[in-house]
Amino acid sequence: MAKILVKQMPGNEDLPLPEPATRHSAGVDLRAAVEHTVYISQGEIMLIPTGIQVAIPPGFEWQIRPRSGLALNHGVTVLNSPGTIDSDYRGQVGVILINHGTEQFAVRRGDRIAQAVLASVASVEMKVASELPGTARGEGGFGHTGS
């Protein structure tokens, strides 16, 4: 089992640490560390602080993903989904939310605003090549196999 070190930033000790909603949840819930209720208007983008810093183990990333209930019920989602928290990042975790809904959305202190899933990443090395190996697909993309 991989372990993530979590540091609560000063003034956020009242917020629960990220935790799974159920025993078999793939990720942990991230909570809003706003000082007072903030409102995201229709079409507005806002960076919401979580009040935590983390140490992700090398070879992993934390993928920041939307919560399905916020998306379905309010049209609110994570804009750069999935966002990535790299293993060498030590700043505050923030969540970029966008309101695609039809009404203003309130974010209150402690609200669950996103989920974070720990995912393994492979190290890569880029090599220049004059030719690439062929495939059946070739250069076809962007809907070439149908809609």
C-alpha angles and dihedrals in degrees: 000000000000116000126216119201111220126197119194110217117233113283094024101084089110092067120087117247115253109282139166115266091223136016093262100037112138093219145020126254119250118211133212114254095194116147092222135004112293125197126219111204124213108289093008124134120211136177108225118198121225098198093232140102121200141197107218113198116252111266092037140083132198109234113210109213137177123262109243094220093056090048095047099039101035109013090242118141144157106273100211095039118210097026116193131228105195123216092247096050115106103170127104115296109242130185122216107216128187126193110223090164129105097246138051112272123219120216112197129190110278096016115145102245106167143351130242122214122193109228133181117240129198122227113239137202119201117220125188113237130184091207133023125216112263126247135188089252096049114173096339114129146133097060100329090137093054136280 
